[in-house]
Amino acid sequence: MHLRIFSTPALVLLAGLMTCLPAMAQEPTPPYPTLSSTPDPRDFFGRADTHLTLLGNPQRLAGADLDWLGLRADSGQAARLPTEYEVKDALLTVQALGGTVVRARTLGASVGCALCLMPSPGHMNDAAFAQVDMVLAHGLDLGLKFIIPLAGGPQDCSRPDPYDGSICFFVRARGQTSEAAFFTDPAIRADFLAYVTNVVSHVNATTGESYAENPTIMAWENCDGCGRGIDAGVLSSWSEAVGQAIRAADTRHLYENGAFAGRIDPHAPGAAPASAWATPSVDIVGDMVPPAAAAAAAVAVSQADRVYMIDALGWSPRAWKTPDDFEAELETLARQRAISGALIAGLQGHADSGGFLPPSSRDAFYFPGLDTPVTSAADMQVRGRAFRRFAYRMAELPPPAFLLAPKPEIISAVHGKLTWRGSAGAATYQIERATDLVAMGAWSLVCASCSETAQPWQDPHVPAGPVWYRITPVNVNDHASPPSAPFRNQ
């Protein structure tokens, strides 16, 4: 048996048990369980042969692939830092889905832009690490763990690319244009390994804790499927070099090899042998394949004595025509014990300015649901509920009742036109109006089931004189939370 002890919060078991308590289900603050409620929030995940472990017990996980937490570039706009509200809202949405792990590419693959961890070759941006620190702090509070890729996916290095942490940044810095040079050129490899060491060993300026000591991180991943089309032997050597660099700076966290994503199933075209991706430093083998193709890959990884994870699970009608089709595939995955985790792809959240963040991919996923070109809000909610049941099945827990959504925040109310910051897990909102905050029964309902997409919402009959508004979120089980603070109309 290969036993490697690392750690992580005991939430796969404890968070689920806590959510089952009736008293918790009625408690509006905090809206979801936090690590302050667990005995020890600073446990690390480990690996025993083909299983993830927590305190020596095998664990299976579900969560979300949230690539934009560190940096975000919406269509036609420059890269920006997601706000603290946007980050926390997205993480709360992961919890509403029953997730316990988040894969966040831009927390580690962050090079080539002014806000990146490495804006220019050889120069680390200490200020940029504050965003990563903030995300990890909220993850710790909410009981989530992070898988952090350290490089982006494959690119055509002969053409300019956006900020997304592309491997081409390192290639161009050495005056080359071939993607393969990232894996073969000794100088480029040395540059990237230096970057890896800088990120993994970074020390939080506020807490004095290095990322190598931070239990909120579950695993470091070498790249986001960057090995497409690269010779298996070359890619294997590079992957092990990255693993050894991580191990030299960090002996506590797991190491995920995502470079071979899509090349693991031995029966698939272009498959690489197990000896290429199951090198000595590797704990987890990450994959991005349709669920129907995951079973053979999972068996191959299990036979190689490693943990198998699906890093980005498709959910949309483009992959599964009906919600029943999607749920049937989830059931198949849950029964495959060799599959240790699956992360739903494309999760988005609320925007700081009100409403929802724009989609960052064609198959952007919102929960409880949103009308998109791919599907309807109702269809998306059914699929989200199916994934939530899958998440708790992976943890071997019965799905608890949905907890109350957190309070929303009204941003503006001008001539009865309201904009507000949404509430994770809210399906609808009730809007009330008052002309006197003191009188008994002052609040009257003016919108019983408002959609977030109606923003800005216009009150059709604004009374003369002073007017206040408040908003109450209602979750998918039709349970209302306490309302927002009153906000005076301008």
C-alpha positions in Angstrom: 0.0 0.0 0.0 1.2 3.5 -0.9 0.1 5.8 1.9 0.8 9.5 1.7 -0.6 11.7 4.5 -1.6 15.2 3.7 -5.0 16.7 4.8 -8.2 18.9 4.4 -11.3 20.0 6.5 -13.5 17.2 7.5 -16.4 18.4 5.6 -17.2 15.6 3.2 -18.7 14.0 6.3 -19.3 16.8 8.8 -20.8 19.4 6.5 -23.3 17.0 5.2 -24.3 15.9 8.7 -24.5 19.5 9.9 -26.9 20.4 7.1 -29.3 17.7 8.1 -29.9 19.3 11.5 -33.4 21.0 11.5 -32.1 23.9 13.6 -29.4 24.7 11.0 -31.9 24.6 8.2 -33.8 27.5 9.9 -30.7 29.6 10.7 -30.2 32.4 8.2 -26.7 33.3 9.3 -24.4 31.8 8.1 -26.4 30.4 5.1 -24.2 27.4 4.8 -22.0 25.4 7.3 -18.6 26.9 8.1 -15.4 25.3 9.3 -15.8 27.1 12.6 -18.4 24.4 13.3 -16.0 21.5 12.7 -13.5 20.1 15.2 -10.4 20.8 13.2 -10.5 22.9 10.0 -6.8 22.3 9.2 -6.7 18.7 8.1 -5.0 17.8 4.8 -6.2 15.3 2.2 -4.0 12.3 1.6 -3.9 9.3 -0.8 -3.9 5.6 0.0 -3.3 3.7 -3.2 -6.3 4.6 -5.5 -8.3 6.5 -2.9 -8.3 10.0 -1.6 -8.3 9.9 2.2 -9.3 12.2 5.1 -8.1 11.2 8.6 -7.4 7.8 7.1 -10.9 7.3 5.6 -11.5 6.9 1.9 -13.3 9.9 0.3 -15.1 10.6 -2.9 -15.8 14.2 -4.0 -17.9 16.4 -6.2 -17.6 20.1 -6.9 -17.1 22.7 -9.6 -14.6 23.8 -12.2 -14.5 27.6 -11.5 -11.7 28.8 -13.7 -12.4 32.6 -13.3 -11.9 33.1 -9.5 -8.4 34.6 -9.9 -8.9 36.5 -13.1 -11.8 37.1 -15.4 -12.0 38.5 -18.9 -15.6 38.9 -20.2 -16.2 39.3 -23.9 -14.5 42.4 -25.3 -13.1 43.5 -21.9 -9.7 43.4 -20.4 -8.8 41.0 -17.6 -10.1 42.0 -14.2 -10.1 40.7 -10.6 -13.5 39.2 -9.6 -14.8 41.1 -6.6 -14.9 39.6 -3.1 -18.7 39.4 -3.4 -18.5 37.6 -6.7 -16.0 35.1 -5.3 -18.0 34.4 -2.1 -21.3 34.1 -4.1 -19.7 31.6 -6.4 -18.3 29.5 -3.6 -21.7 29.6 -1.8 -23.2 28.3 -5.0 -20.8 25.4 -5.0 -22.0 24.6 -1.5 -25.6 24.9 -2.5 -24.8 22.2 -5.1 -23.4 19.9 -2.4 -19.8 20.5 -3.7 -16.7 20.3 -1.5 -13.9 20.9 -4.0 -13.3 23.7 -6.5 -10.8 23.6 -9.4 -9.7 27.2 -10.1 -7.2 27.6 -13.0 -6.6 31.3 -12.7 -5.5 31.0 -9.1 -2.3 29.4 -10.4 -2.1 29.8 -14.1 -1.8 33.5 -14.1 0.9 35.0 -16.4 1.3 37.7 -19.0 -1.1 40.5 -17.8 -0.8 43.4 -15.5 -3.0 41.8 -12.8 -1.4 38.3 -13.2 0.9 36.6 -10.6 3.7 37.0 -13.2 3.0 40.0 -15.4 6.4 39.8 -17.2 9.1 37.1 -17.4 10.9 36.7 -14.1 8.8 39.2 -12.2 6.3 38.1 -9.6 3.4 40.5 -8.7 3.1 40.4 -4.9 -0.1 42.5 -5.1 -1.7 39.9 -7.3 -1.4 37.2 -4.7 -3.9 39.2 -2.5 -6.7 37.9 -4.8 -5.5 34.3 -4.3 -5.3 34.9 -0.6 -8.8 36.2 -0.5 -10.3 33.3 -2.4 -8.5 30.7 -0.2 -9.7 32.6 3.0 -13.3 32.3 1.9 -12.7 28.7 0.9 -11.5 28.0 4.4 -14.5 29.7 6.0 -16.9 27.8 3.8 -15.2 24.4 4.1 -14.1 24.1 0.5 -10.9 22.7 -1.0 -9.1 23.8 -4.1 -7.3 22.1 -7.0 -5.0 24.7 -8.5 -3.6 24.2 -12.0 -0.2 26.0 -12.6 -0.5 26.4 -16.4 -3.2 26.8 -18.9 -4.1 24.5 -21.8 -2.7 24.0 -25.3 -2.4 27.0 -27.5 -1.1 28.0 -30.9 2.0 29.9 -29.8 2.5 31.5 -33.2 -0.5 33.8 -32.5 -1.2 36.2 -29.6 -3.3 34.8 -26.8 -5.2 36.3 -24.0 -4.2 36.5 -20.3 -5.3 33.0 -19.5 -2.0 31.6 -18.1 -1.1 30.0 -21.4 2.1 28.0 -21.7 2.9 30.3 -24.7 3.9 33.1 -22.4 7.0 31.1 -21.4 7.7 30.1 -25.0 7.6 33.7 -26.4 9.7 34.9 -23.5 12.5 32.9 -25.0 11.9 34.0 -28.5 10.2 30.8 -29.7 6.8 30.1 -31.3 6.5 26.3 -31.0 4.2 24.9 -28.4 6.4 21.9 -28.1 9.3 24.0 -27.0 7.5 24.5 -23.7 8.1 20.8 -22.9 11.5 20.3 -24.6 13.6 23.5 -24.3 15.7 23.3 -21.0 15.6 27.1 -20.5 11.9 27.3 -20.9 11.4 24.4 -18.6 13.6 26.1 -16.0 11.6 29.3 -16.3 8.4 27.5 -15.7 9.7 25.4 -12.8 10.9 28.6 -11.2 7.4 30.1 -11.5 6.0 26.9 -10.0 8.3 27.2 -7.0 7.4 30.8 -6.5 3.7 30.1 -6.5 3.8 27.0 -4.3 6.1 28.6 -1.7 4.4 32.1 -1.7 3.9 33.4 1.9 0.6 35.2 2.7 1.7 38.7 3.8 -1.1 38.9 6.3 -1.0 35.5 8.0 2.6 34.6 7.5 1.5 31.2 6.2 2.9 29.8 2.9 0.7 28.1 0.4 2.7 24.9 1.1 1.2 25.0 4.6 -2.3 26.1 3.6 -4.8 23.2 4.2 -7.4 24.9 1.9 -5.4 23.7 -1.1 -6.1 20.1 -1.9 -3.8 19.6 -4.8 -1.5 21.4 -7.3 -2.1 20.4 -10.9 0.6 20.8 -13.5 -1.6 22.2 -16.3 -5.1 22.3 -17.7 -4.8 19.5 -20.3 -1.8 21.1 -22.0 -0.4 17.9 -23.4 -2.6 17.4 -26.5 -0.4 16.4 -29.4 2.8 16.2 -27.4 4.9 13.1 -27.5 4.0 10.9 -24.5 7.6 10.4 -23.4 8.4 14.1 -23.6 5.2 15.0 -21.7 6.0 12.4 -19.1 9.4 13.8 -18.4 8.0 17.3 -18.1 5.2 16.2 -15.8 7.6 14.5 -13.4 9.9 17.5 -13.4 6.9 19.7 -12.4 6.0 17.1 -9.7 9.5 17.1 -8.3 9.6 20.9 -8.2 6.4 20.9 -6.3 7.6 18.2 -3.9 10.8 20.2 -3.2 8.7 23.2 -2.1 5.7 21.4 -0.6 5.6 18.0 1.0 2.0 18.2 2.3 -0.3 18.6 -0.7 -1.3 16.2 -3.4 0.0 16.5 -7.0 -2.4 16.1 -9.9 -1.2 15.3 -13.5 -3.7 17.0 -15.8 -1.4 17.2 -18.8 -2.6 13.8 -20.2 -6.3 14.7 -20.1 -8.1 12.8 -22.9 -5.2 10.4 -23.4 -5.7 8.0 -20.5 -8.3 5.5 -21.8 -6.0 2.8 -23.3 -8.6 2.1 -26.0 -8.9 5.7 -27.2 -6.9 7.1 -30.2 -3.7 8.8 -29.1 -3.7 7.1 -25.7 -0.5 7.3 -23.6 0.8 4.3 -21.6 0.3 4.3 -17.9 4.0 4.6 -17.4 3.9 8.0 -18.9 1.2 9.6 -16.7 1.6 7.6 -13.5 5.1 8.8 -12.6 6.5 8.6 -9.0 5.4 12.1 -7.9 1.8 11.8 -9.2 -1.1 11.2 -6.8 -4.1 12.2 -9.0 -4.7 11.8 -12.7 -7.1 14.4 -14.0 -9.2 13.9 -17.0 -11.6 15.7 -19.3 -13.8 13.2 -21.2 -17.5 12.5 -21.5 -18.8 10.5 -18.6 -19.4 7.5 -20.9 -15.7 7.4 -21.6 -14.6 7.8 -18.0 -15.0 4.2 -16.9 -12.2 2.7 -19.0 -9.9 5.6 -18.0 -10.7 5.2 -14.4 -9.9 1.5 -14.5 -6.6 2.2 -16.1 -5.7 4.8 -13.5 -6.8 2.4 -10.7 -4.6 -0.3 -12.1 -1.7 2.2 -12.1 -2.3 2.7 -8.4 -3.4 6.4 -8.7 -6.5 8.4 -8.0 -8.8 9.3 -10.9 -10.7 12.7 -11.2 -13.0 14.2 -13.9 -11.9 17.8 -13.9 -14.6 19.3 -16.1 -17.9 17.4 -16.4 -20.2 18.4 -19.2 -23.8 19.0 -18.1 -25.7 20.7 -21.0 -28.2 19.4 -23.6 -25.3 19.4 -26.1 -23.9 16.4 -24.2 -27.1 15.0 -22.6 -30.3 15.6 -24.5 -32.6 15.4 -21.4 -32.1 15.9 -17.7 -33.0 12.2 -17.3 -30.1 11.3 -19.6 -27.7 13.5 -17.5 -28.9 12.0 -14.3 -28.5 8.4 -15.6 -24.9 9.2 -16.5 -24.3 10.7 -13.0 -25.7 7.4 -11.5 -23.2 5.5 -13.7 -20.3 7.6 -12.4 -21.4 7.3 -8.8 -21.4 3.5 -9.1 -17.8 3.5 -10.5 -15.8 3.3 -7.3 -12.6 3.9 -9.3 -13.8 7.5 -9.9 -12.9 9.6 -6.9 -14.4 12.9 -8.0 -16.2 14.8 -10.7 -16.4 18.6 -11.1 -19.2 20.2 -13.0 -18.0 22.6 -15.8 -18.7 26.2 -16.5 -20.2 27.4 -13.2 -20.9 31.1 -13.0 -22.4 33.3 -10.3 -23.9 36.7 -9.5 -22.3 40.0 -10.6 -21.3 42.6 -8.2 -23.2 45.2 -10.2 -26.4 43.1 -10.0 -27.8 40.2 -11.9 -25.6 37.4 -13.1 -22.1 37.3 -14.5 -22.0 36.9 -18.3 -21.2 33.4 -19.5 -17.5 32.6 -19.9 -18.2 29.6 -22.1 -20.9 28.3 -24.4 -22.0 25.8 -21.7 -22.0 28.3 -18.8 -23.9 26.8 -15.8 -26.0 28.8 -13.3 -27.8 27.5 -10.3 -30.7 27.4 -9.6 -30.9 28.2 -13.3 -30.9 30.9 -16.0 -32.2 31.0 -19.6 -29.3 30.7 -22.0 -28.9 29.9 -25.7 -28.1 26.3 -24.6 -31.2 25.6 -22.5 -33.9 27.1 -20.3 -33.7 28.1 -16.6 -36.1 25.3 -15.7 -34.1 22.6 -17.5 -30.8 23.9 -16.0 -32.3 23.8 -12.5 -33.4 20.1 -12.9 -29.8 19.3 -14.0 -28.4 21.2 -11.1 -30.6 19.3 -8.7 -29.4 16.0 -10.3 -25.8 17.0 -9.8 -26.5 17.9 -6.2 -27.9 14.5 -5.5 -24.8 13.0 -7.2 -22.6 15.1 -4.9 -24.1 13.7 -1.8 -24.2 10.2 -3.2 -20.4 10.5 -3.8 -20.1 11.5 -0.1 -22.4 8.6 0.9 -24.8 11.0 2.5 -28.6 11.6 1.9 -29.2 15.0 0.3 -30.3 17.5 3.1 -32.9 20.1 2.6 -31.8 23.3 0.8 -30.7 25.9 3.4 -31.9 29.4 3.4 -30.3 31.7 0.8 -28.2 34.6 2.3 -29.6 38.1 2.4 -29.4 40.0 -0.9 -28.2 43.6 -0.9 -30.0 46.5 -2.7 -27.5 48.5 -4.7 -29.8 51.3 -5.8 -33.4 52.5 -5.8 -34.1 55.5 -8.0 -37.7 56.5 -8.8 -38.7 53.0 -7.8 -36.2 51.3 -10.1 -34.3 48.6 -8.1 -31.0 46.9 -8.6 -29.6 44.4 -6.1 -26.8 41.9 -5.5 -28.3 38.4 -5.8 -28.3 35.6 -3.2 -26.7 32.3 -3.9 -29.3 29.6 -4.1 -32.2 32.0 -4.6 -34.8 30.9 -7.2 -37.0 34.0 -6.9 -37.3 37.2 -4.8 -40.1 39.0 -3.0 -40.0 42.8 -3.2 -41.8 44.9 -0.5 -42.4 48.6 -0.2 -43.1 50.8 2.8 -43.8 54.5 3.3 -43.3 54.3 7.1 -40.7 52.1 8.7 -42.2 52.4 12.2 -45.9 51.6 11.7 -47.1 48.1 12.3 -47.7 46.3 9.0 -46.0 49.0 7.1 -44.6 46.6 4.4 -46.7 45.7 1.4 -45.8 43.1 -1.2 -45.3 44.7 -4.6 -43.7 41.7 -6.4 -44.4 38.2 -5.1 -42.1 36.2 -7.4 -39.5 38.4 -9.1 -36.8 37.0 -11.3 -33.3 38.2 -11.0 -33.2 38.7 -14.7 -35.8 41.4 -14.3 -33.2 43.8 -13.0 -33.5 46.7 -12.9 -37.0 46.1 -11.6 -39.4 49.0 -11.9 -42.1 49.7 -9.3 -45.2 50.5 -11.4 -46.8 52.7 -8.7 -44.3 54.7 -6.7 -46.1 56.6 -3.9 -45.3 60.2 -3.2 -43.1 61.1 -0.3 -40.5 58.9 1.4 -40.4 55.2 0.2 -38.3 52.3 1.3 -37.8 48.9 -0.3 -36.6 45.5 0.9 -36.0 42.2 -0.9 -36.5 38.6 0.4 -34.8 35.7 -1.4 -36.8 32.4 -1.8 -34.9 29.2 -2.3 -35.8 26.3 -4.7 -37.9 24.7 -2.0 -40.0 27.9 -1.7 -38.5 28.8 1.7 -38.0 32.5 2.3 -35.0 34.0 4.1 -35.0 37.1 6.3 -35.2 40.2 4.0 -32.5 42.6 3.1 -32.0 45.9 5.0 -34.5 48.6 4.0 -33.2 50.9 1.3 -34.6 54.3 0.7 -35.8 55.3 -2.7 -34.0 58.3 -4.2 
